[in-house]
Amino acid sequence: MRYISTRGNAPALNFEDVLLAGLASDGGLYVPENLPRFTQEEIASWAGLPYHELAFRIMRPFVEGSISDADFKKILEETYGNFAHSAIAPLRQLNANEWVMELFHGPTLAFKDFALQLLGRLLDHILLKRGERVVIIGATSGDTGSAAIEGCRRCENVDIFILHPHQRVSEVQRRQMTTILGENIHNIAVEGNFDDCQEMVKASFADQSFLKGTRLVAVNSINWARIMAQIVYYFHAALQLGAPARSVAFSVPTGNFGDIFAGYLARNMGLPVSQLVVATNRNDILHRFMSGNQYFKDTLHASLSPSMDIMVSSNFERLLFDLHGRNGATLAELMSTFKATGKLSVEDDRWVEARKLFDSLAVSDEDTCATIADVFKRTGEVLDPHTAIGVKAARECRRSLSTPMVILGTAHPVKFPDAVEKAGVGKALELPAHLSDLFQREERCTVLPNAIEAVQSFVAQHGNRGKPL
Ligand SMILES: *Cc1c(COP(=O)(O)O)cnc(C)c1O
């Protein structure tokens, strides 16, 4: 499989290089040159397969030429053998023909584990083969950091540095990062805010001289391997609900348009997906596009669903690329307009094309809490605030009551106790067994001043399994 840039002006890469690449050299994002397409018979024959075997069949074309079948099978079996529920992504029925797909049974209790558990193992496999080491630097306001650290903890050839704003993440989220101990794991609490952390990561990618030649890898949501891993659970859910003989609709709590883009790809690969609902909080740039063809930057609002607090959706460019007939030159122009003016819209017929599949809703904190309360009252299930936004949007935007509607359950409610409490759910939430001693575990973290020199010199001093690069 070859991968090309959405802006049409960077070399095509194979899977291995895409995994290590991050942004393309022309500023675009990598996408498969040709998406694999499965026949209805093929898809039907996968019903009942264990998750890792289904994953092998769906992702094999994407890694072909870079990883052998035997190695890939082994990696997938290990990746999803590490989840606490034997169904991996179980469906829980909330209402008539309405289901939550629980994607929070991985080690850090959020859907990001599906991708990052795999990403860590893929990186390690490829780096071992090449005899290379890399450094990962990432910034987190919560979820991504712990999932990335968990994913890389066993990697022989990766040192991971995760920056979080000192004293500005919740105790559960901090402990999920700082209690994972290993000589290749480095938590840095920066005496600043999340944007300061993010800026330092960006600057480190722009000028990598402090790394003395060691390669820097991005694990943020634009990494192609993360999107690829997320395609699988759309097939998994739909097969259980009667696909491919029957169509299925999905509602996806969305920030950077990564998770829902994977659903769009599943549809293009042959899965009968009749509707995709973009569910946002009040940071609603995607809803503004879907409802009125207005994609523009606004101010950032802190919400009860912090993992979707974004101003710009970094993966949206991948959809725009398809909407413009995969013309890289057109996309480069559109994105440079967006960069200059902070806004874009597309020609009417392209927007109409998108709306054939996508609907959207922006959900307030108030409605998020009301949905958590309503679902708890009717079913006894406690939803996390992100999932609740998905449920609310599904109910408002649903096109057909006879088509199964699957809401992506992106996090375990125990990670977001504030929202659950605000919703008035008087049920004590317990950490799952594998995290039950989280508050007793030893923490390891270095507090550094809000200065890029301090952070980069720390990385240089510790980037080789705790030793200098
Ligand atoms: C990251 C995250 C999201 C948003 O996912 P995108 O791929 O950025 O759309 C939603 N919910 C939770 C709990 C998350 O951690």
The ligand as an ORCA input file, in Angstrom:
! r2SCAN-3c Opt
* xyz 0 1
  C     -10.193     11.915     21.914
  C     -11.565     11.749     22.403
  C     -12.693     12.098     21.622
  C     -12.565     12.754     20.251
  O     -12.010     11.932     19.283
  P     -11.569     12.522     17.845
  O     -10.935     11.399     17.121
  O     -10.626     13.650     18.154
  O     -12.800     12.999     17.179
  C     -13.954     11.832     22.123
  N     -14.115     11.288     23.347
  C     -13.072     10.959     24.131
  C     -13.329     10.376     25.468
  C     -11.763     11.166     23.693
  O     -10.737     10.831     24.490
*
